[in-house]
């Protein structure tokens, strides 16, 4: 039994950089977590709402006690699925302890589903980012066919077998963040197709109907290493994607388009809706994405002038009030109702805890649970049903 709405899967992206990791110790300093950036954030212009302060304080997400508290908060407010940002660098996982030691060890873990969003982008030094576009490469996100085979064995062994891993029609859901980097790393579309087919074969051999492969498509990049697709329809067809979406609104909308250093949330919302309309008649379902907000200033050095160098030196989306967020959720719900024939219908939210990008549902000292209350109002509470 897993926690699920009868009609909707409300999947919220979970960014697991708020616990200690051995490679963070090496790259950023002993004991470093992303809480350090949040704590050091400063206003960048008059009226800028920084620093953001967690109402729960700076907790360790790899602690199952804290993970259990997150699960209860999420499910009590209508969030029934965590979509974990999941990393694989140098043939081993990174930042996995929030999921493996936290969520999967929590006594109430089966109250909600989880799934992986493979964040296969290059990992660069943006914690904080230098005042330029020159960001040091820490780890490459591309993989070879052999490395992908090892990685998918790990994924199947460690995650898919859990009863609360998200399945769509008995097919484990697996998302790829950067399809362009994936295809390039494998050596082309044919090789990428073959690697995915091998993954599917392993999944089917264990009794599941198929692999539900979800891909992120975007008309513009955020991170410097991301690759936009020149022919997304061909990639969708050749890789056999079952669905598509974006990770966050800036993949369809440039925050700087409405001004710098600040822009408007509703302006971004209108642009996102226009972009998503193009996917109503796509060959596979497009799952609408709602961003809670956007403010990546904590990933820049507070002592440096705030200049538009590109991510994370981007405009802040002001006006992302709970009321505006409600409008965005209601639009996404209606879009899903009109475009997804199957139930439960899937909607994604960015994010549970992207604190240093200004997009989070977790309570802060300004709004408390207001954004979670909106999710509850729009979708209702999670309830038990068979997955």
Secondary structure, 3 states (H helix, E strand, C coil): CEECCCCEEEEEEECCCCCCCHHHHHHHCCCCCCHHHHHHCCCCCCCCCCCCCECCCCCCCCCHHHHHHHHHHHHHCCCCEEEEEEEEECCEEECCHHHHHHHHHCCCHHHCEEEEEECCCCEECECCECCCCCCCEEECCCCCHHHHHHHHHHHHHHHHCCCCECEECCEEEEEECCHHHHHHHHCCHHHHHHHHHHHHHHHHHCCCCEEEEEEECCCCCCCCCCCCCCCHHHHHHHHCCCEEECCCHHHCCCHHHHCCCEEEHHHHHHHHHHHHHCCCCCCCEECCEEECCCCCHHHECCCCCCCCCECCECCEEECCCHHHHHHHHHHHHHHHHHHCCCCCEEEEEECCEEHHHCEECCCECCCECHHHHHHHHHHCCCCEECC
